[in-house]
Amino acid sequence: MAIDCTPGLTPAVALFRSLGDPTRLAILRRIASGEARVVDLTGELGLAQSTVSKHLACLRDCGLVDYRVEGRQSFYALTRPELLDLLRSAELVLAATGEAVALCPVYGEPADSTTSGVHA
């Protein structure tokens, strides 16, 4: 007999998918240290403005970031301080598991690979 646990997990799955993209995770880690404008993020992360804007829109749609307008500039910040706790907890899990997650045959990245290892 199969157990259908999907309905109760749907929001958590969406949250972890939003965090599973390397660019979005990098943006969140940067914003966790303080507000940032798109121009700040493009310069610091070495990404195109359109890429940063697309990922910020996704994070806004998920309710993880929002912005405030000051003059002609928008400053992005985390909406939930709990997200910092989640990111710190993830770092602790990664430290405790060593290379196990990175070597996962499905979601990890082979040591000699130059691809991202991210699955759609």
N, C-alpha and C positions, 0 to 999 in steps of 0.2 A: 504494500500500500504506500503510495507516494504521499509525501507531506508537502502541501503548497504553502510555502512561507513567503512567497513573493509579495503579496499585498502589504504586509507590515514592513518589508525591507525596501520597498520602492524609493522612499525618500533618501535612505542611507546609500543605496546604490547610486542614485543621482549625485549625491554629495561626493562620493568617492570617485565617480567618473569625472566630475568637474575638477577634482584635485589630481586626477591621473594624467593630465596633459603636462608635459615638461614646461611649456611656456607659461601656462596658467599657474603652475606651482611656483615657478621662478618669480612671476609677478606678485603672487601672494606673499612669498618670503620677503621680497623687497618692500612691499607695502606694510608688512608687519613691523618694519623698523621705522615707519613714519609715512606720512602722506607723500604722494608723488603725482606729478603731472605726466601726461603721455610723453612729452618731450624728455622728461627725466628717465622714464622707463626705456624709451627707444635708445637713448644714449648709453645707459648703464647695462642693458641687456643685449645691445647690438642687433636690435630687431627693427623691422620696418614699422612705420607709424600705423599702417593699415593692419598689420599683424597684431600689434599691441592693442589697438582699438577693438578689433574683433574679439580678442580674448577678454578684454575688460568688459565688453558688452555681455559676454557669456557669464562672467563672474557676477555682474550686476543682475542679470536675469535669475541667477541662482540665489541672490540675496546675500552674497558673501562680501561684496564691496559696493560702495556708493561714492558719490562725489559731491563736493561743494564748489560753488562758483565764486570766484573772486576776480572781479573785472572780466577780462576775456579768458581767464584761465580756469581750468577745472582741476581740483585736487582730489585724488582718489585715496580712500582709506578703507580699512576693514570695517564691516558693519557689526561684527560679532567678536568680542574679545576672546570668546571661547575657542575660536579658530586657532589662536596662538597656542592654547593648551593642546589642541588636537595635533598641531604640527610638532610641538615638543614631544608629545607622546609617541608620535610616529618615529621621530628621531631616536627615542629610547628603544623602541621595538627594533629598529634597524641596527642599532648598536648591539643589542642583545642577541640578535640572530646572525650577526656577522655577515657573511656573504650569501647566506641562504636565499634571501629574496632576490638579490642581483643575479643569482645563478639559476633561478626558476626557469624551467624549460619553456614555459608559456609566456610569462611576463618579464622575465629577466633579460639581460643582454649578455650574449657570449663575450668572453674576455677579448677576443680578437675581432669583434664586430665593430663596424663604423656606423651601423644604422641605429635608430633610436630605440628599438625594442618596444615601441608603443603600439598597441593594437586598437583598431577602430571598433 
